[in-house]
Amino acid sequence: MADYKPNAVPPMATGYPSGAPPIPMPGFQSQAPAQWSTGLCDCFDDCSTCCLTFWCPCITFGRIAEIVDRGSTSCGMSGALYTLIALVTGCQCLYSCFYRSKLRALYALPESPCNDCLVHCCCEACALCQAYRELQNRGFNMSSGWQGIMEKMQVNQAPPVQGGMTR
């Protein structure tokens, strides 16, 4: 029989193959508690995002959701669901405040100026703009989406070609 040790502690599972370090993701490194990189009412610091959010908040929200969910949901699906909720109930702020909470958890951001639901219910456009700017300021190219980020990382991590023939 195998060596049985009644009080032995099993090794801790980490979610990564043994010996392989986790792949660093831009903007997703664990951090100590931080502050938002911009204020809630700094919408005009980035006029293009402000205009996009004013005219098509579903696109802004979809892009945020795709990055926060690390590609498990698409920009199109999240934006469509946001629009459907807005058209049917008018309470899309309840859906988007959930993503503000997820974003805060990723970066240990404070719940300010008040709780997430109240921020989104009182100023949906400002809250979406702030989340969008936060992800941009942390290195994400929001318009390329999650797939674009992954492709860029693969290109940057590809080993250089050696031993090529020259004339």
N, CA, C and O of each residue as an XYZ file, in Angstrom:
668
protein
N       0.820     -1.188      0.000
C       0.000      0.000      0.000
C       0.858      1.244      0.000
O       2.022      1.205      0.397
N       0.276      2.365     -0.452
C       1.011      3.634     -0.492
C       1.251      4.129      0.929
O       0.577      3.716      1.873
N       2.221      5.016      1.057
C       2.517      5.597      2.363
C       1.355      6.486      2.781
O       1.100      7.522      2.167
N       0.663      6.076      3.816
C      -0.476      6.840      4.310
C      -0.045      7.614      5.544
O       0.465      7.042      6.507
N      -0.257      8.930      5.502
C       0.072      9.781      6.643
C      -1.223     10.465      7.059
O      -1.726     11.325      6.336
N      -1.766     10.095      8.212
C      -3.076     10.613      8.609
C      -3.124     12.125      8.824
O      -4.180     12.724      8.619
N      -2.058     12.751      9.217
C      -2.070     14.187      9.502
C      -1.360     15.000      8.428
O      -1.041     16.167      8.655
N      -1.108     14.412      7.265
C      -0.399     15.119      6.203
C      -1.313     16.174      5.581
O      -2.507     15.940      5.398
N      -0.745     17.332      5.259
C      -1.497     18.424      4.639
C      -1.324     18.301      3.121
O      -0.196     18.280      2.628
N      -2.428     18.219      2.382
C      -2.304     18.117      0.927
C      -1.784     19.423      0.342
O      -1.978     20.484      0.935
N      -1.128     19.362     -0.808
C      -0.620     20.596     -1.424
C      -1.786     21.487     -1.850
O      -2.853     21.001     -2.225
N      -1.563     22.794     -1.785
C      -2.605     23.757     -2.128
C      -2.717     23.882     -3.647
O      -1.709     24.000     -4.344
N      -3.928     23.854     -4.143
C      -4.166     24.054     -5.569
C      -4.113     25.540     -5.870
O      -4.662     26.348     -5.122
N      -3.452     25.906     -6.967
C      -3.330     27.315     -7.319
C      -4.085     27.675     -8.580
O      -4.287     28.860     -8.845
N      -4.507     26.712     -9.360
C      -5.184     27.022    -10.606
C      -4.237     27.099    -11.785
O      -4.680     27.291    -12.918
N      -2.951     26.955    -11.548
C      -1.956     26.980    -12.609
C      -1.205     25.659    -12.600
O      -1.027     25.057    -11.542
N      -0.763     25.201    -13.762
C       0.054     23.991    -13.772
C       1.300     24.205    -12.917
O       1.842     25.309    -12.858
N       1.745     23.146    -12.261
C       2.906     23.305    -11.394
C       4.106     23.756    -12.207
O       4.364     23.252    -13.300
N       4.824     24.699    -11.660
C       6.018     25.209    -12.304
C       5.737     26.321    -13.297
O       6.677     26.972    -13.752
N       4.485     26.566    -13.652
C       4.163     27.612    -14.614
C       3.647     28.837    -13.872
O       2.651     28.750    -13.154
N       4.318     29.990    -14.038
C       3.824     31.193    -13.375
C       2.579     31.701    -14.088
O       2.383     31.409    -15.268
N       1.739     32.453    -13.394
C       0.555     32.998    -14.053
C       0.949     33.963    -15.165
O       1.966     34.650    -15.071
N       0.149     34.010    -16.200
C       0.413     34.921    -17.309
C       0.039     36.328    -16.876
O      -1.095     36.561    -16.456
N       0.977     37.281    -16.971
C       0.641     38.643    -16.555
C      -0.338     39.263    -17.544
O      -0.131     39.198    -18.756
N      -1.388     39.855    -17.033
C      -2.384     40.503    -17.856
C      -2.255     42.007    -17.667
O      -2.110     42.474    -16.537
N      -2.304     42.779    -18.758
C      -2.211     44.221    -18.576
C      -3.384     44.711    -17.744
O      -4.536     44.376    -18.021
N      -3.091     45.491    -16.744
C      -4.130     46.088    -15.944
C      -4.773     45.194    -14.906
O      -5.590     45.686    -14.127
N      -4.453     43.894    -14.846
C      -5.107     42.999    -13.898
C      -4.173     42.536    -12.788
O      -4.483     41.559    -12.107
N      -3.039     43.204    -12.582
C      -2.156     42.802    -11.502
C      -2.811     43.188    -10.178
O      -3.417     44.253    -10.054
N      -2.675     42.295     -9.187
C      -3.266     42.603     -7.893
C      -2.540     43.799     -7.296
O      -1.325     43.940     -7.436
N      -3.287     44.638     -6.644
C      -2.731     45.869     -6.128
C      -3.265     46.132     -4.732
O      -4.277     45.574     -4.309
N      -2.555     46.993     -4.037
C      -3.033     47.466     -2.746
C      -4.204     48.409     -3.012
O      -4.378     48.863     -4.142
N      -5.004     48.709     -1.999
C      -6.114     49.634     -2.218
C      -5.654     50.905     -2.922
O      -4.622     51.482     -2.578
N      -6.425     51.327     -3.901
C      -6.042     52.460     -4.733
C      -7.191     53.451     -4.814
O      -8.239     53.261     -4.197
N      -6.983     54.485     -5.567
C      -8.005     55.483     -5.842
C      -8.365     55.409     -7.319
O      -7.582     54.909     -8.126
N      -9.543     55.903     -7.674
C      -9.922     56.012     -9.076
C      -8.931     56.939     -9.760
O      -8.500     57.930     -9.170
N      -8.567     56.628    -10.993
C      -7.591     57.463    -11.707
C      -8.190     58.788    -12.138
O      -7.454     59.748    -12.364
N      -9.514     58.864    -12.257
C     -10.200     60.113    -12.582
C     -11.448     60.219    -11.724
O     -11.930     59.226    -11.180
N     -11.951     61.405    -11.612
C     -13.146     61.625    -10.814
C     -14.412     61.269    -11.581
O     -14.391     61.113    -12.802
N     -15.495     61.147    -10.862
C     -16.780     60.798    -11.453
C     -17.234     61.847    -12.460
O     -17.824     61.501    -13.483
N     -16.973     63.102    -12.193
C     -17.449     64.186    -13.060
C     -16.377     64.705    -14.016
O     -16.491     65.823    -14.520
N     -15.345     63.914    -14.271
C     -14.283     64.323    -15.198
C     -14.572     63.874    -16.629
O     -13.653     63.563    -17.387
N     -15.834     63.842    -16.986
C     -16.242     63.323    -18.299
C     -15.597     64.077    -19.449
O     -15.244     63.472    -20.461
N     -15.437     65.387    -19.313
C     -14.929     66.181    -20.426
C     -13.410     66.109    -20.561
O     -12.842     66.739    -21.453
N     -12.751     65.358    -19.698
C     -11.317     65.108    -19.873
C     -11.084     64.216    -21.084
O     -10.000     64.228    -21.666
N     -12.085     63.450    -21.462
C     -12.021     62.560    -22.621
C     -13.323     62.743    -23.402
O     -14.287     61.999    -23.223
N     -13.321     63.764    -24.280
C     -14.559     64.134    -24.983
C     -15.081     63.036    -25.898
O     -16.293     62.919    -26.076
N     -14.203     62.230    -26.482
C     -14.683     61.170    -27.378
C     -15.474     60.116    -26.600
O     -16.513     59.652    -27.070
N     -14.995     59.738    -25.425
C     -15.736     58.782    -24.597
C     -17.029     59.404    -24.094
O     -18.059     58.733    -24.014
N     -16.975     60.679    -23.756
C     -18.170     61.379    -23.297
C     -19.244     61.365    -24.392
O     -20.408     61.075    -24.114
N     -18.860     61.675    -25.620
C     -19.816     61.679    -26.742
C     -20.337     60.268    -27.019
O     -21.537     60.072    -27.214
N     -19.440     59.298    -27.035
C     -19.853     57.911    -27.258
C     -20.878     57.481    -26.206
O     -21.891     56.862    -26.531
N     -20.606     57.813    -24.962
C     -21.502     57.414    -23.875
C     -22.828     58.162    -23.931
O     -23.874     57.592    -23.622
N     -22.794     59.425    -24.320
C     -24.026     60.191    -24.424
C     -24.932     59.647    -25.524
O     -26.140     59.515    -25.327
N     -24.348     59.328    -26.694
C     -25.148     58.880    -27.838
C     -25.386     57.381    -27.842
O     -26.454     56.932    -28.257
N     -24.421     56.600    -27.391
C     -24.538     55.130    -27.431
C     -23.993     54.507    -26.148
O     -22.940     53.869    -26.175
N     -24.686     54.681    -25.034
C     -24.167     54.119    -23.779
C     -24.038     52.601    -23.834
O     -23.248     52.017    -23.092
N     -24.807     51.964    -24.704
C     -24.716     50.506    -24.818
C     -23.337     50.068    -25.311
O     -22.850     49.010    -24.911
N     -22.705     50.860    -26.170
C     -21.359     50.516    -26.654
C     -20.341     50.695    -25.535
O     -19.500     49.825    -25.311
N     -20.417     51.811    -24.841
C     -19.503     52.037    -23.716
C     -19.647     50.918    -22.695
O     -18.654     50.347    -22.245
N     -20.893     50.608    -22.332
C     -21.111     49.543    -21.355
C     -20.611     48.200    -21.878
O     -19.964     47.455    -21.141
N     -20.898     47.882    -23.128
C     -20.460     46.606    -23.698
C     -18.956     46.435    -23.650
O     -18.458     45.356    -23.330
N     -18.233     47.495    -23.965
C     -16.762     47.437    -23.928
C     -16.259     47.232    -22.508
O     -15.334     46.453    -22.277
N     -16.866     47.930    -21.559
C     -16.475     47.767    -20.151
C     -16.729     46.331    -19.704
O     -15.862     45.697    -19.102
N     -17.922     45.826    -20.001
C     -18.288     44.476    -19.565
C     -17.370     43.422    -20.163
O     -16.986     42.475    -19.476
N     -17.011     43.574    -21.443
C     -16.139     42.589    -22.089
C     -14.772     42.539    -21.416
O     -14.229     41.454    -21.209
N     -14.211     43.692    -21.073
C     -12.892     43.725    -20.426
C     -12.987     43.224    -18.986
O     -12.157     42.422    -18.559
N     -13.978     43.682    -18.240
C     -14.119     43.267    -16.842
C     -14.364     41.762    -16.749
O     -13.863     41.106    -15.835
N     -15.131     41.214    -17.689
C     -15.397     39.772    -17.711
C     -14.298     38.976    -18.404
O     -14.420     37.763    -18.569
N     -13.227     39.650    -18.808
C     -12.072     39.014    -19.445
C     -12.463     38.194    -20.666
O     -11.946     37.101    -20.892
N     -13.380     38.740    -21.443
C     -13.756     38.113    -22.702
C     -14.805     37.032    -22.604
O     -15.187     36.468    -23.630
N     -15.287     36.718    -21.415
C     -16.308     35.665    -21.309
C     -17.661     36.146    -21.821
O     -18.518     35.330    -22.160
N     -17.859     37.445    -21.881
C     -19.030     38.014    -22.546
C     -18.530     38.953    -23.626
O     -17.477     39.573    -23.476
N     -19.276     39.061    -24.710
C     -18.838     39.938    -25.791
C     -19.408     41.337    -25.601
O     -20.401     41.536    -24.902
N     -18.763     42.284    -26.233
C     -19.234     43.663    -26.215
C     -20.646     43.739    -26.790
O     -21.513     44.418    -26.239
N     -20.869     43.043    -27.895
C     -22.174     43.078    -28.549
C     -23.288     42.512    -27.690
O     -24.363     43.104    -27.598
N     -23.042     41.375    -27.063
C     -24.078     40.760    -26.224
C     -24.371     41.619    -24.993
O     -25.533     41.820    -24.638
N     -23.336     42.116    -24.353
C     -23.537     42.951    -23.171
C     -24.258     44.242    -23.537
O     -25.169     44.673    -22.830
N     -23.848     44.853    -24.637
C     -24.498     46.083    -25.086
C     -25.946     45.861    -25.474
O     -26.806     46.696    -25.193
N     -26.222     44.719    -26.130
C     -27.599     44.398    -26.517
C     -28.472     44.154    -25.292
O     -29.618     44.600    -25.247
N     -27.938     43.453    -24.303
C     -28.695     43.206    -23.082
C     -28.952     44.515    -22.333
O     -30.038     44.731    -21.796
N     -27.948     45.374    -22.303
C     -28.089     46.691    -21.683
C     -29.224     47.473    -22.357
O     -30.066     48.070    -21.686
N     -29.229     47.458    -23.693
C     -30.267     48.164    -24.445
C     -31.645     47.553    -24.201
O     -32.622     48.279    -24.017
N     -31.726     46.235    -24.199
C     -32.998     45.564    -23.956
C     -33.557     45.911    -22.573
O     -34.745     46.199    -22.428
N     -32.695     45.881    -21.570
C     -33.122     46.239    -20.216
C     -33.590     47.696    -20.183
O     -34.585     48.016    -19.533
N     -32.869     48.578    -20.884
C     -33.250     49.986    -20.928
C     -34.613     50.171    -21.588
O     -35.442     50.941    -21.104
N     -34.842     49.469    -22.686
C     -36.109     49.618    -23.406
C     -37.287     49.018    -22.650
O     -38.377     49.590    -22.642
N     -37.074     47.875    -22.018
C     -38.176     47.178    -21.349
C     -38.483     47.767    -19.973
O     -39.647     47.962    -19.623
N     -37.432     48.050    -19.191
C     -37.662     48.474    -17.808
C     -37.181     49.890    -17.497
O     -37.683     50.525    -16.570
N     -36.222     50.384    -18.259
C     -35.628     51.682    -17.936
C     -34.665     51.612    -16.767
O     -34.216     52.646    -16.273
N     -34.344     50.422    -16.322
C     -33.476     50.241    -15.143
C     -32.122     49.636    -15.519
O     -31.604     48.782    -14.799
N     -31.556     50.067    -16.626
C     -30.250     49.555    -17.042
C     -29.170     49.912    -16.027
O     -28.118     49.273    -15.997
N     -29.414     50.917    -15.199
C     -28.427     51.302    -14.194
C     -28.211     50.187    -13.167
O     -27.129     50.075    -12.592
N     -29.226     49.373    -12.939
C     -29.065     48.257    -11.997
C     -28.131     47.190    -12.567
O     -27.399     46.533    -11.828
N     -28.168     47.028    -13.880
C     -27.271     46.076    -14.551
C     -25.844     46.623    -14.581
O     -24.892     45.900    -14.289
N     -25.703     47.897    -14.934
C     -24.360     48.464    -15.055
C     -23.676     48.652    -13.704
O     -22.448     48.601    -13.632
N     -24.443     48.870    -12.629
C     -23.802     49.044    -11.320
C     -23.128     47.750    -10.868
O     -22.164     47.786    -10.103
N     -23.634     46.606    -11.340
C     -23.010     45.324    -11.046
C     -21.582     45.279    -11.610
O     -20.675     44.746    -10.972
N     -21.394     45.837    -12.797
C     -20.066     45.856    -13.402
C     -19.146     46.877    -12.739
O     -17.932     46.679    -12.701
N     -19.699     47.946    -12.226
C     -18.875     48.885    -11.458
C     -18.337     48.179    -10.219
O     -17.174     48.359     -9.859
N     -19.165     47.389     -9.571
C     -18.729     46.640     -8.395
C     -17.634     45.639     -8.758
O     -16.665     45.482     -8.015
N     -17.784     44.960     -9.899
C     -16.749     44.008    -10.334
C     -15.441     44.727    -10.640
O     -14.367     44.235    -10.291
N     -15.522     45.891    -11.291
C     -14.324     46.673    -11.602
C     -13.634     47.135    -10.326
O     -12.410     47.067    -10.216
N     -14.418     47.601     -9.368
C     -13.835     48.021     -8.090
C     -13.136     46.871     -7.394
O     -12.066     47.049     -6.810
N     -13.735     45.692     -7.452
C     -13.128     44.515     -6.811
C     -11.815     44.141     -7.487
O     -10.874     43.730     -6.808
N     -11.731     44.272     -8.805
C     -10.497     43.938     -9.521
C      -9.329     44.807     -9.085
O      -8.198     44.330     -8.990
N      -9.597     46.082     -8.818
C      -8.528     47.029     -8.533
C      -8.544     47.572     -7.109
O      -7.798     48.501     -6.800
N      -9.365     47.020     -6.253
C      -9.478     47.478     -4.859
C      -9.765     48.976     -4.797
O      -9.157     49.705     -4.014
N     -10.695     49.420     -5.630
C     -11.066     50.829     -5.673
C     -12.134     51.113     -4.621
O     -12.939     50.240     -4.295
N     -12.140     52.327     -4.095
C     -13.136     52.663     -3.068
C     -14.530     52.835     -3.677
O     -14.673     53.172     -4.852
N     -15.518     52.603     -2.878
C     -16.902     52.808     -3.289
C     -17.212     54.284     -3.035
O     -17.758     54.656     -1.996
N     -16.844     55.118     -4.026
C     -17.013     56.553     -3.830
C     -17.550     57.189     -5.104
O     -17.303     56.649     -6.182
N     -18.235     58.252     -5.044
C     -18.559     59.069     -3.885
C     -19.650     58.468     -3.001
O     -19.841     58.915     -1.871
N     -20.355     57.475     -3.494
C     -21.350     56.753     -2.695
C     -21.435     55.339     -3.256
O     -20.605     54.965     -4.085
N     -22.415     54.541     -2.827
C     -22.441     53.153     -3.277
C     -22.705     53.058     -4.787
O     -23.259     53.975     -5.393
N     -22.302     51.943     -5.369
C     -22.318     51.764     -6.814
C     -23.701     51.945     -7.425
O     -23.844     52.579     -8.470
N     -24.698     51.399     -6.786
C     -26.058     51.488     -7.315
C     -26.521     52.937     -7.368
O     -27.126     53.361     -8.354
N     -26.247     53.688     -6.331
C     -26.655     55.084     -6.287
C     -25.899     55.908     -7.337
O     -26.481     56.786     -7.973
N     -24.610     55.626     -7.515
C     -23.822     56.330     -8.535
C     -24.443     56.106     -9.910
O     -24.616     57.054    -10.675
N     -24.777     54.862    -10.227
C     -25.338     54.570    -11.551
C     -26.770     55.068    -11.699
O     -27.158     55.511    -12.780
N     -27.556     55.005    -10.640
C     -28.944     55.488    -10.739
C     -28.998     57.001    -10.889
O     -29.856     57.516    -11.606
N     -28.098     57.724    -10.227
C     -28.120     59.185    -10.286
C     -27.377     59.753    -11.485
O     -27.773     60.785    -12.026
N     -26.316     59.098    -11.903
C     -25.511     59.633    -13.008
C     -24.907     58.503    -13.826
O     -23.697     58.280    -13.798
N     -25.750     57.803    -14.546
C     -25.343     56.645    -15.352
C     -24.223     56.990    -16.326
O     -23.225     56.272    -16.402
N     -24.379     58.084    -17.072
C     -23.382     58.436    -18.087
C     -22.023     58.734    -17.454
O     -20.995     58.285    -17.961
N     -22.007     59.479    -16.363
C     -20.743     59.796    -15.690
C     -20.080     58.529    -15.144
O     -18.861     58.380    -15.225
N     -20.879     57.620    -14.590
C     -20.339     56.373    -14.039
C     -19.736     55.507    -15.138
O     -18.664     54.930    -14.954
N     -20.420     55.411    -16.286
C     -19.883     54.625    -17.409
C     -18.602     55.259    -17.934
O     -17.631     54.555    -18.211
N     -18.591     56.584    -18.073
C     -17.377     57.271    -18.549
C     -16.206     57.043    -17.598
O     -15.081     56.811    -18.040
N     -16.468     57.108    -16.291
C     -15.396     56.912    -15.311
C     -14.826     55.496    -15.401
O     -13.608     55.319    -15.371
N     -15.684     54.495    -15.508
C     -15.209     53.112    -15.615
C     -14.413     52.915    -16.896
O     -13.384     52.239    -16.888
N     -14.875     53.495    -17.990
C     -14.195     53.397    -19.285
C     -12.804     54.027    -19.193
O     -11.818     53.434    -19.630
N     -12.729     55.252    -18.613
C     -11.436     55.925    -18.451
C     -10.513     55.134    -17.541
O      -9.306     55.072    -17.776
N     -11.079     54.523    -16.495
C     -10.259     53.743    -15.560
C      -9.562     52.603    -16.294
O      -8.366     52.382    -16.108
N     -10.302     51.886    -17.119
C      -9.707     50.774    -17.862
C      -8.697     51.280    -18.888
O      -7.649     50.663    -19.079
N      -9.000     52.395    -19.550
C      -8.036     52.970    -20.491
C      -6.755     53.372    -19.762
O      -5.656     53.093    -20.242
N      -6.887     54.018    -18.619
C      -5.720     54.473    -17.860
C      -4.899     53.315    -17.297
O      -3.742     53.494    -16.918
N      -5.493     52.145    -17.244
C      -4.776     50.959    -16.777
C      -4.196     50.150    -17.935
O      -3.723     49.031    -17.736
N      -4.230     50.708    -19.136
C      -3.531     50.112    -20.258
C      -4.375     49.349    -21.255
O      -3.825     48.740    -22.172
N      -5.677     49.357    -21.114
C      -6.534     48.630    -22.050
C      -6.894     49.510    -23.233
O      -7.235     50.681    -23.066
N      -6.819     48.940    -24.434
C      -7.310     49.602    -25.635
C      -8.762     49.184    -25.763
O      -9.060     48.095    -26.253
N      -9.651     50.032    -25.332
C     -11.061     49.666    -25.211
C     -11.702     49.351    -26.555
O     -12.581     48.491    -26.624
N     -11.290     50.016    -27.614
C     -11.936     49.782    -28.905
C     -11.518     48.460    -29.541
O     -12.213     47.966    -30.428
N     -10.398     47.875    -29.110
C      -9.968     46.603    -29.704
C     -10.649     45.405    -29.059
O     -10.648     44.316    -29.634
N     -11.225     45.580    -27.889
C     -11.913     44.486    -27.219
C     -10.956     43.463    -26.644
O      -9.740     43.582    -26.791
N     -11.505     42.471    -25.996
C     -10.692     41.455    -25.326
C      -9.880     40.634    -26.317
O      -8.711     40.338    -26.068
N     -10.486     40.266    -27.433
C      -9.774     39.454    -28.435
C      -8.565     40.211    -28.970
O      -7.500     39.622    -29.156
N      -8.718     41.504    -29.217
C      -7.596     42.320    -29.688
C      -6.480     42.389    -28.668
O      -5.304     42.388    -29.031
N      -6.836     42.450    -27.394
C      -5.833     42.487    -26.324
C      -5.066     41.165    -26.290
O      -3.842     41.154    -26.161
N      -5.787     40.064    -26.405
C      -5.142     38.746    -26.380
C      -4.223     38.562    -27.593
O      -3.120     38.032    -27.457
N      -4.664     38.989    -28.762
C      -3.830     38.871    -29.960
C      -2.565     39.704    -29.822
O      -1.483     39.260    -30.207
N      -2.691     40.907    -29.276
C      -1.519     41.767    -29.087
C      -0.544     41.131    -28.102
O       0.669     41.189    -28.301
N      -1.079     40.520    -27.032
C      -0.205     39.862    -26.059
C       0.528     38.688    -26.696
O       1.706     38.475    -26.411
N      -0.147     37.921    -27.555
C       0.490     36.785    -28.209
C       1.596     37.244    -29.139
O       2.647     36.607    -29.211
N       1.377     38.335    -29.851
C       2.400     38.870    -30.749
C       3.591     39.356    -29.950
O       4.736     39.120    -30.335
N       3.335     40.033    -28.839
C       4.419     40.563    -28.000
C       5.200     39.460    -27.299
O       6.369     39.661    -26.968
N       4.583     38.286    -27.059
C       5.262     37.204    -26.360
C       5.881     36.186    -27.307
O       6.548     35.252    -26.864
N       5.663     36.360    -28.614
C       6.218     35.410    -29.583
C       7.748     35.514    -29.587
O       8.289     36.620    -29.597
N       8.447     34.376    -29.581
C       9.907     34.426    -29.606
C      10.392     34.935    -30.964
O       9.767     34.663    -31.990
N      11.503     35.673    -30.971
C      12.019     36.188    -32.243
C      12.477     35.036    -33.135
O      12.964     34.016    -32.647
N      12.318     35.207    -34.433
C      12.739     34.207    -35.408
C      14.242     34.284    -35.544
O      14.800     35.357    -35.771
N      14.902     33.135    -35.403
C      16.364     33.107    -35.490
C      16.773     32.157    -36.607
O      16.026     31.256    -36.989
N      17.959     32.378    -37.111
C      18.516     31.463    -38.105
C      17.939     31.645    -39.482
O      18.001     30.733    -40.307
N      17.370     32.823    -39.752
C      16.815     33.082    -41.075
C      17.929     33.201    -42.114
O      19.052     33.587    -41.791
N      17.613     32.874    -43.336
C      18.603     32.944    -44.408
C      18.605     34.349    -44.994
O      17.545     34.914    -45.264
N      19.784     34.912    -45.191
C      19.926     36.220    -45.832
C      20.886     36.088    -46.980
O      21.714     35.177    -47.006
N      20.785     36.974    -47.915
C      21.707     36.967    -49.060
C      22.598     38.135    -49.030
O      23.439     38.293    -49.915
